[in-house]
Amino acid sequence: YEPANLENAAEEGIHDWTHANACHSTPDMSAIYISVRHLSRITLIDYESREVIWNMGKEFPSGQVDFGHDLNFSYQHDPEWQPNGNILMLDNHNLGPEDSSRAIEISIDFDRDPVAEIAWQVWGVPYARSQGDADRLLNGNTMVTLGREGVIFEVNDQSEEIWRLTR
């Protein structure tokens, strides 16, 4: 668990400790990956054996994260495998220290244990405590939505804003 969740749990002791907010299959359909928001973790699971292949994200007291500790994403939404093998998602970034959310693309080098690195990101997104998504468009740009904030915008590969709609 993430320690702040324990502090913020409802008085009656009910809390959604994991809050899985996305489940997709890999392009070859051999595995599924889930986004576990309250653990700031993405988990890859072998489809046939149902065994966990890896956990990527923040390290918490469980000690079950294999890599990606330094990516500093937290409370993420809807990671999606990209044609180039990277993962694109919205990082709500609730655990800061920055007071902004971001769209982030992560490359994973499976030949190096694996190692994850930030391939692309766009900061300056208003802080979105919950909900949101980042999708790669056919023109190569990225569409970012911030559900509760009522913001949708498009950026190019240089992170330059193309347009924005604000409710």
Order of alpha helices (4+ residues) and beta strands (2+ residues): alpha-beta-beta-beta-beta-beta-beta-beta-beta-beta-beta-beta-beta
